[in-house]
C-alpha cells in the first residue's frame, strides 16, 4: 500500500509541475509582451507547435521524471517513518 500511495503522490507531483509550468510560461509571455511591445503594423510570429520539437522534448520528460521521482521518494520516506 505504501508503494501505491507513493506512486500516486508522484503522479500528483507531475500534474502540479505541468500546471505550474503552463502558468509560469503564460505569465512570462504576458510580462515579456508588456515590457517589449512589438512594433506597430507587424504580425505576431509565435508558433506553439514548435515548442514540442525533439530538441526540447527530452527536457519536458526530464522535468516530469524528476517531479515523479521526487514526489514518490518524499511520500515513501514519509510513510515509512511512521
URWO-V374025 format. One record per helix or strand. SS is the DSSP state (h for helix, s for strand). FROM is the first residue (numbers start at 1). TO is the last residue. Records with the same first field share a line. If there is no record, write none. Layout:
SS: FROM-TO + FROM-TO
This chain:
h: 2-35 + 48-52 + 54-80
